[in-house]
Amino acid sequence: MAKYDWTAMYVMHDALRRELEHLSKLAAREDAEARRILAGAPGWDLFTTALHIHHAAEDEALWPPMRAALADRPDGLALMDAMEAEHASIDPALEAIDAGAEPLAPLIDRLATSLAAHLKHEEEAALPLMDETLPLEHFANFGQVHAAKLGPNAPRVIPWLLDGAGETHAATMLSLLPEPVQAAYKTQWRPTYESLDRWPTL
């Protein structure tokens, strides 16, 4: 049994994978049409916002304490190097997509390949190592840092995050929120999110 509850991590990863499926459909369109759809797609903004928040929180609050805990384990430090390198490889693909100077389909394929491989690597190798090694205070701090970075984007990102999440996972995630925030999610945030056409015409 895992030492820590990584539900929030898996919910985030599943949401990112869900959006990669939409992007793959977009990549199958003619480039001009795909660009037009992307420019008006709230789904792209939500995806990139959530991804940047998630990776920034990991870079700040997970990898440094893990490096300290693994100071005498070269294999663990090599894994941390890989996690950071994988993060660094994803940002240029996002930036190139936003820049609009290159054909979209190859860029989406590059992003999807890099991100999917990273999520799998993190789940299979990094999470078990963190479960074994990460001190409790740093696990708790990661959650706090992640929440702080979410900040004013919470009304947009939390419904996006829970879109399609199983009932148990959704309940676990909502239980972390104060009751007034849970009420706002049910009465305001989720209805607003559900009114969005996240990926027009897909």
C-alpha positions as CSV (number, residue, x, y, z in Angstrom):
1,M,0.0,0.0,0.0
2,A,1.2,3.5,-0.8
3,K,2.5,5.6,2.0
4,Y,0.9,8.8,0.6
5,D,-2.4,9.4,-1.1
6,W,-1.5,10.4,-4.7
7,T,-5.1,10.7,-5.8
8,A,-4.6,14.4,-6.8
9,M,-1.6,13.5,-8.9
10,Y,-3.4,10.8,-10.8
11,V,-6.5,13.0,-11.3
12,M,-4.3,15.7,-12.8
13,H,-2.5,13.2,-15.0
14,D,-5.8,11.8,-16.2
15,A,-7.1,15.2,-17.1
16,L,-3.9,16.0,-19.0
17,R,-4.3,12.7,-21.0
18,R,-7.9,13.6,-21.7
19,E,-6.9,16.8,-23.3
20,L,-4.1,15.1,-25.3
21,E,-6.9,13.0,-26.9
22,H,-8.6,16.2,-28.0
23,L,-5.4,17.7,-29.3
24,S,-4.8,14.5,-31.3
25,K,-8.1,14.9,-33.0
26,L,-7.2,18.5,-33.8
27,A,-3.9,17.4,-35.4
28,A,-5.9,15.3,-37.9
29,R,-7.5,18.5,-39.3
30,E,-6.2,20.7,-42.1
31,D,-3.6,23.0,-40.6
32,A,-5.5,26.3,-41.1
33,E,-8.7,24.8,-39.7
34,A,-6.9,23.3,-36.7
35,R,-5.3,26.7,-36.0
36,R,-8.7,28.4,-36.2
37,I,-10.1,25.9,-33.7
38,L,-7.2,26.1,-31.4
39,A,-7.3,29.9,-31.3
40,G,-10.9,29.8,-30.0
41,A,-10.6,26.8,-27.8
42,P,-11.0,27.3,-24.0
43,G,-9.7,23.8,-23.7
44,W,-6.2,24.8,-24.8
45,D,-6.0,27.6,-22.3
46,L,-7.2,25.4,-19.5
47,F,-4.8,22.6,-20.5
48,T,-1.8,24.9,-20.6
49,T,-2.7,26.7,-17.4
50,A,-3.1,23.5,-15.5
51,L,0.0,22.0,-16.9
52,H,2.2,25.0,-16.1
53,I,0.8,25.1,-12.5
54,H,1.4,21.4,-12.0
55,H,4.9,21.4,-13.3
56,A,5.9,24.6,-11.5
57,A,4.7,23.1,-8.2
58,E,6.7,19.9,-8.8
59,D,9.8,21.9,-9.8
60,E,9.6,24.0,-6.7
61,A,8.2,21.6,-4.0
62,L,9.0,18.0,-5.1
63,W,12.3,17.7,-7.0
64,P,14.5,19.8,-4.6
65,P,13.5,17.9,-1.4
66,M,13.8,14.6,-3.3
67,R,17.3,15.5,-4.3
68,A,18.2,16.2,-0.7
69,A,16.7,12.9,0.4
70,L,18.5,11.0,-2.4
71,A,21.9,12.6,-1.9
72,D,23.6,9.2,-1.5
73,R,21.6,7.4,-4.2
74,P,23.0,8.0,-7.7
75,D,20.1,6.1,-9.3
76,G,17.5,8.3,-7.5
77,L,19.4,11.5,-8.5
78,A,19.5,10.3,-12.1
79,L,15.7,9.9,-12.0
80,M,15.3,13.4,-10.7
81,D,17.5,14.6,-13.6
82,A,15.2,12.8,-15.9
83,M,12.1,14.3,-14.4
84,E,13.5,17.8,-14.8
85,A,14.7,17.2,-18.3
86,E,11.3,15.9,-19.3
87,H,9.6,19.0,-17.9
88,A,12.1,21.1,-19.9
89,S,11.3,19.3,-23.1
90,I,7.6,20.0,-22.9
91,D,7.7,23.8,-22.6
92,P,9.3,24.4,-26.1
93,A,6.5,22.4,-27.7
94,L,3.8,24.5,-26.0
95,E,5.6,27.7,-27.0
96,A,5.9,26.6,-30.6
97,I,2.2,25.7,-30.8
98,D,1.4,29.2,-29.4
99,A,3.9,30.9,-31.8
100,G,2.0,29.6,-34.8
101,A,5.0,29.6,-37.1
102,E,5.2,25.8,-37.8
103,P,2.6,23.2,-39.0
104,L,0.5,22.3,-36.0
105,A,0.2,18.5,-36.4
106,P,3.9,17.7,-35.9
107,L,4.0,20.0,-32.9
108,I,1.0,18.4,-31.3
109,D,2.5,15.0,-31.9
110,R,5.7,16.1,-30.3
111,L,3.9,17.5,-27.3
112,A,1.7,14.4,-26.9
113,T,4.6,12.0,-27.2
114,S,6.7,13.9,-24.7
115,L,4.0,14.5,-22.1
116,A,2.5,11.0,-22.3
117,A,5.9,9.5,-21.8
118,H,6.7,11.8,-18.9
119,L,3.4,11.0,-17.1
120,K,4.0,7.3,-17.5
121,H,7.6,7.6,-16.3
122,E,6.6,9.7,-13.3
123,E,3.8,7.2,-12.3
124,E,5.9,4.1,-12.7
125,A,9.2,5.3,-11.3
126,A,9.1,8.7,-9.5
127,L,5.9,8.2,-7.4
128,P,7.1,4.9,-5.9
129,L,10.4,6.5,-5.1
130,M,8.7,9.6,-3.6
131,D,6.5,7.3,-1.5
132,E,9.6,5.6,-0.2
133,T,11.8,8.6,0.3
134,L,9.9,12.0,0.5
135,P,9.5,13.3,4.1
136,L,6.0,13.9,5.2
137,E,6.4,17.6,5.6
138,H,7.5,18.0,2.0
139,F,4.6,15.9,0.8
140,A,2.2,18.2,2.6
141,N,4.1,21.3,1.4
142,F,3.7,20.1,-2.2
143,G,0.0,20.2,-1.8
144,Q,0.1,23.6,-0.3
145,V,2.4,25.0,-3.0
146,H,0.2,23.5,-5.7
147,A,-2.9,25.0,-4.2
148,A,-1.2,28.4,-3.9
149,K,-0.2,28.4,-7.5
150,L,-3.7,27.4,-8.6
151,G,-4.9,30.5,-6.7
152,P,-7.3,32.6,-8.8
153,N,-7.5,30.0,-11.5
154,A,-9.2,27.6,-9.1
155,P,-12.8,28.3,-10.3
156,R,-11.7,27.4,-13.9
157,V,-9.2,24.6,-13.3
158,I,-10.9,22.6,-10.6
159,P,-14.0,21.8,-12.7
160,W,-11.7,21.0,-15.6
161,L,-9.7,18.7,-13.4
162,L,-12.7,16.8,-12.2
163,D,-14.3,16.4,-15.6
164,G,-14.6,12.7,-16.1
165,A,-13.0,11.8,-12.8
166,G,-14.5,8.8,-11.1
167,E,-17.0,9.4,-8.3
168,T,-14.5,8.3,-5.6
169,H,-11.6,10.4,-6.9
170,A,-13.9,13.4,-7.3
171,A,-15.2,13.0,-3.8
172,T,-11.6,12.7,-2.5
173,M,-10.6,15.9,-4.3
174,L,-13.6,17.9,-3.1
175,S,-13.1,16.8,0.5
176,L,-9.8,18.7,0.4
177,L,-11.7,22.0,-0.1
178,P,-13.4,24.1,2.6
179,E,-17.2,23.8,2.6
180,P,-17.8,27.2,1.1
181,V,-15.5,26.4,-1.8
182,Q,-17.3,23.0,-2.3
183,A,-20.6,24.9,-2.5
184,A,-19.1,27.4,-5.0
185,Y,-17.9,24.5,-7.1
186,K,-21.3,22.9,-7.2
187,T,-23.4,26.0,-7.7
188,Q,-21.1,28.3,-9.8
189,W,-17.8,26.8,-11.0
190,R,-19.0,23.5,-12.5
191,P,-22.1,25.0,-14.2
192,T,-19.9,27.7,-15.8
193,Y,-17.3,25.1,-16.9
194,E,-20.1,22.9,-18.4
195,S,-21.3,25.8,-20.4
196,L,-18.0,26.1,-22.2
197,D,-17.4,24.7,-25.7
198,R,-13.9,23.6,-24.8
199,W,-12.9,22.2,-28.2
200,P,-15.2,23.7,-30.8
201,T,-16.3,21.3,-33.6
202,L,-14.2,18.4,-32.3
